[in-house]
Amino acid sequence: MLRQELARCLQQAVLKAQQEGALAAAALPEVLIEHPQNPEHGDFASGFPLRMARAMRMSPLAIAEKVSQHIVLPPQVDKVWVAPPGFINFTLREDWLSTEVESILAAGEAYGNIDLGKSKRVQLEFVSVNPTGPLHVGHGRGAVLGSTLANVLTASGYAVEKEYYINDMGTQITNFARSLYARYQQCLSKEAAVPPDGYHGNYIIDLANEIIQEQGDRFLSLPNGEAVSQLAEVGVAKMLQTIKHDLKLLDVVFDVWFSERSLYRGGQYDRAMELLQSAGYVVQKANATWFESSSLGEDKDNVLVRGDGSPTYFASDIAYHYNKFLERKFDEVIDIWGADHQGHVPRMKAVLKALQCDPEQLKVIICQLVTLRRGEEIVKVSKRSGDIITLQEVIEEVGPDPCRFIFLSRSADSQMDFDMELAKKQSADNPVYYVQYAHARIASILRLAKQREIDYSQGDVSLLTSEPESTLIRRLILLPEIVERVAFSLEPHHLPYYAQDLATVFHSFYKQCRVVSEDEALTRARLKLVKASQLVLAKVLRLMGMSAPEKM
């Protein structure tokens, strides 16, 4: 990638200047290459001389001058120059830029793919909501974040496995089953009370009625404990069906649905506990079994097994990550958790140390809360059911593409507002519409060329020399960098930013440059540029899990 090549050129120039005595011997910091916001400052720039000034006892501007004199430019670069207070700027050759249109067309749908991952196995676990209720809008954010990261990491050369961890045992499942049994009895005109720590949403009533329609009143004849146990099985299975259905509406599909109960049946829990025990990290105190995480730098120890013998959620999570790293042997694991799991991160890192795994192999993304709005009004209650607003309702009202784009539009660690009214607007005010309209406009131009039987396969891209054309090409060739940036940072919000920027530049090009004109040679060249724009914009939309409409 050109950015890395420029960084190497600068490093070699510094070493050469040091060897010749033009610069003092000093350790070179990481050379960062950026795109200046002001086009007058070139296509690429580096401010590393500013970071070397103290070590070399020389002004940043003087360092930049010395380095620039020793740079051997790669063939893509037209010129290099120095700017105060100590930047080194690069401008690309215009004739090279135009040939990149041919590179995009030759690569086709594969353009933007990079071999960063080298086929490393990455497990991406996300959503993983307790199967005790329907998904809400916050779960949708995590779902879109995870599936988009999976797309980008796949395009970056990783072997990605998407997994949903089913919490199908423990206190919450028991409370869910007891609540369902109470509603089941009520729907059959029997007196029963929903437990105070149970689930009180209207969806439990709907679920109870559905079970009655399918299986009648047979659970009333069972002993209380047996009825609750069987209803837990039936209810969890039905909630998982609902969750899968709602995720499918967002085009989110998992490769693996992993059951928490399987950790106990398969022996992973026992093996993980034995490992921690033999390593000396398990202690008995206060009538419970504890993981001595304080010996690994944590503020406090954490309970593994309660006094009644039941394992904690933390214990199950240890067994689960034992399975990920030591049994399935993933090279990297990425977990996307809700905001309420922030405190869980350091203790899981401590567990990996205790299991003799590299904690850096585990990346955790915390997904912050979503506030649903209609303009200025905060939406808290469902119009349909009178209680929680489900993800399905939001998707049905605004559509899957606006949901995905908006969920991606902010970094995961930022709380966000989801404006349903804006999401439905078909105007330039709506970034989703604005980006997809750019693709539809491109498709319209290409349809016109087809109707007029214009063969642009031999178009001469060297004719693409105007400022709007060059600006558009400069945006198109950023795609591999964007893919790399998202894969490195695990921050997919860079995709919608890039998509909006690319759409803006294309709309500007369209207004300033007539594509199909009486100038046949220029028409063919511009049609190649338009086709390249379609490939890149469609690729970005696919990476975000969105459609690329031909008409709007």
Summary of the structure (lengths in Angstrom):
residues: 552
radius of gyration: 28.7
end to end distance: 35.6
largest distance: 93.5
contacts: 1773
relative contact order: 0.11
helix: 54%
strand: 13%
